Amino acid sequence: MCTASGDLRNVVKSLGSLPGGYNHRACLFVNDLDFQVVARNLVITLIGLLAEEEYRAVECMLHLWYSALIRKSDLDLLRTKVLPLFEDVNCKIQTKASGVILGKTWNFGQHNCRVELTKEKWMSMLSFVREITNLSTDQAASEIRTAVTLAPGRKDYRDRMLFTHAPQHRLSIIRFHEDGILVPFGAKRDDFVVPNPFVTCSFFC
């Protein structure tokens, strides 16, 4: 089954729509022209396959997809579970030629994940997780995000969209546009202090 990975929810929907009695192998091929989208979707997929605690994995995946800032616990999950995988691959391909497609298959019990990237892209995957980003929290939450979500030229579109919602829902939407953190309206936001490494592609996909 082939699907555009610009929106990883296509993959989730495809798997979730399988009949309850389906017990055969399901194989999905996921790709995208935008490497940052590929990187984000790969990291989210690996979190889902690696994390021992389902609730923790789901929260981390949601914030990597939606939130401009993530928590230190999300960062720890990335660095303890995902980073070692990319470090291992990059250690093994150091002598490989540039521009060559290099594949790696990870096995997780009954599931496996195969990734094929060039040497340069594997190095980029490593830097995504190791360095996270050089952005400050203010830049991530304010400058980049609000340049899209609160763009002056889109004010009319925002107003039309808000008009279709109940007043209490409008407040929640406006706050999410302002701070970019996907939590209930009155929830604490103190734990969200780490810039999301995939913050820019999250606004367009």
C-alpha positions in Angstrom: 0.0 0.0 0.0 1.5 3.4 -1.0 0.6 6.7 0.7 1.9 10.2 0.8 3.6 10.8 4.1 3.0 14.6 4.2 0.3 13.6 6.7 1.2 10.5 8.7 -2.5 10.3 9.7 -3.0 8.6 6.4 -0.9 5.7 7.7 -2.8 5.6 11.0 -6.2 5.7 9.2 -5.2 2.9 6.8 -4.0 0.6 9.6 -6.9 1.5 11.9 -9.4 0.7 9.1 -8.3 -2.9 8.8 -11.1 -5.3 9.8 -11.0 -6.5 13.4 -10.4 -10.1 12.3 -7.5 -9.2 9.9 -4.5 -11.3 10.9 -2.3 -11.0 7.8 0.8 -9.0 7.2 0.3 -5.3 6.4 3.1 -3.4 4.5 3.1 0.3 3.9 5.5 2.3 1.8 5.8 5.9 3.0 7.7 8.7 1.2 7.7 12.4 0.6 9.7 15.0 -1.4 10.2 17.2 1.7 13.0 15.6 3.8 11.9 17.3 7.0 8.5 15.7 6.7 10.2 12.3 6.1 12.3 12.8 9.2 9.4 13.8 11.4 7.3 10.9 10.3 10.1 8.4 10.8 10.8 9.7 14.3 7.1 9.6 15.2 6.9 6.0 13.9 9.9 4.9 15.8 8.6 6.4 19.0 5.4 4.4 18.6 7.4 1.2 18.1 10.0 1.8 20.8 8.4 3.3 23.8 7.4 0.8 26.6 4.6 3.0 28.0 1.8 3.4 25.4 0.4 6.6 27.0 3.9 8.3 27.1 4.5 7.3 23.5 1.2 8.7 22.3 1.7 12.0 24.1 5.2 12.4 22.7 4.0 11.6 19.2 1.2 14.2 19.5 3.4 16.9 20.6 6.1 16.2 18.0 3.3 16.5 15.4 1.4 19.6 16.8 3.2 21.5 19.4 5.8 24.2 18.9 7.5 23.2 22.2 7.9 19.8 23.7 8.7 18.6 27.2 12.0 17.4 28.6 10.4 14.0 29.0 9.7 13.9 25.2 13.3 14.9 24.6 14.6 12.1 26.9 12.5 9.7 24.9 14.0 10.9 21.7 17.6 10.7 23.0 17.4 7.4 24.8 15.3 5.4 22.3 15.6 7.0 18.8 19.1 8.6 18.9 21.0 5.3 19.5 19.4 3.9 16.3 20.6 6.8 14.2 24.1 6.8 15.8 24.5 3.1 15.0 23.6 3.6 11.4 25.9 6.6 11.0 28.8 4.7 12.6 28.4 1.9 10.0 28.1 4.1 6.9 31.0 6.4 7.5 33.1 4.9 4.7 30.2 4.7 2.2 30.1 6.9 -0.8 28.1 10.1 -0.8 24.7 10.1 -2.7 24.3 6.3 -2.5 20.9 5.0 -1.1 21.6 3.0 2.1 19.0 0.9 3.8 18.5 -0.2 7.4 15.8 -2.5 8.8 14.9 -2.4 12.5 13.0 -5.3 14.0 10.6 -4.7 16.9 9.0 -8.0 17.8 6.4 -8.8 15.2 6.9 -5.4 13.5 9.8 -4.1 11.4 10.7 -0.7 9.9 12.9 -0.4 6.9 14.4 3.0 6.0 16.3 3.9 2.8 18.1 7.2 2.7 21.3 8.6 1.2 24.4 9.0 3.5 23.8 12.7 3.8 20.2 12.2 4.9 21.2 9.6 7.5 23.6 12.2 8.9 20.7 14.8 8.9 18.5 12.4 10.8 21.2 12.1 13.5 21.5 15.9 13.8 17.7 16.3 14.0 17.6 14.3 17.2 21.1 15.0 18.7 21.1 18.7 18.3 17.3 19.2 18.3 17.5 22.8 17.2 19.4 26.0 17.8 16.2 28.0 18.1 15.3 29.6 21.4 11.9 28.8 22.8 10.8 32.4 21.9 11.8 31.9 18.3 10.1 28.5 18.0 6.9 29.6 19.7 6.7 33.2 18.5 8.6 34.0 15.4 8.3 31.0 13.2 4.9 29.7 14.4 3.0 32.9 14.6 4.4 34.0 11.3 2.1 31.3 9.9 -0.8 31.0 12.4 -1.2 34.7 13.0 -0.2 36.0 9.6 -1.8 39.4 9.1 -2.7 38.5 5.5 -4.8 35.5 6.8 -6.9 37.4 9.4 -10.0 37.2 7.3 -9.7 33.4 6.9 -9.1 33.0 10.6 -12.2 35.1 11.4 -14.3 33.1 9.0 -13.1 29.8 10.6 -13.7 31.0 14.1 -17.2 32.2 13.2 -18.2 28.5 12.7 -17.2 27.5 16.3 -18.8 28.0 19.6 -17.4 30.9 21.7 -15.6 28.6 24.2 -14.0 26.7 21.3 -12.8 30.0 19.7 -10.8 30.8 22.9 -9.0 27.4 22.7 -8.2 27.8 19.0 -6.9 31.3 19.5 -4.7 30.2 22.4 -3.3 27.3 20.3 -2.5 29.7 17.5 -0.7 31.9 19.9 1.4 29.5 21.9 1.4 26.4 19.8 1.0 23.9 22.6 -1.6 21.2 22.3 -3.0 20.8 25.8 -6.5 21.4 27.4 -7.2 25.2 27.6 -6.5 25.5 31.4 -3.7 23.0 31.6 -0.2 24.0 32.8 2.3 24.7 30.1 5.4 25.0 32.3 6.9 21.7 31.2 7.0 22.8 27.5 10.4 24.3 27.3 12.2 22.4 24.4 11.8 23.7 20.8 10.2 21.1 18.6 12.8 20.1 16.0 10.0 19.6 13.5 8.3 22.9 14.3 8.3 24.4 10.8 6.9 21.4 8.9 4.2 20.9 11.5 2.5 24.2 10.4 2.1 23.1 6.8 1.2 19.4 6.9 
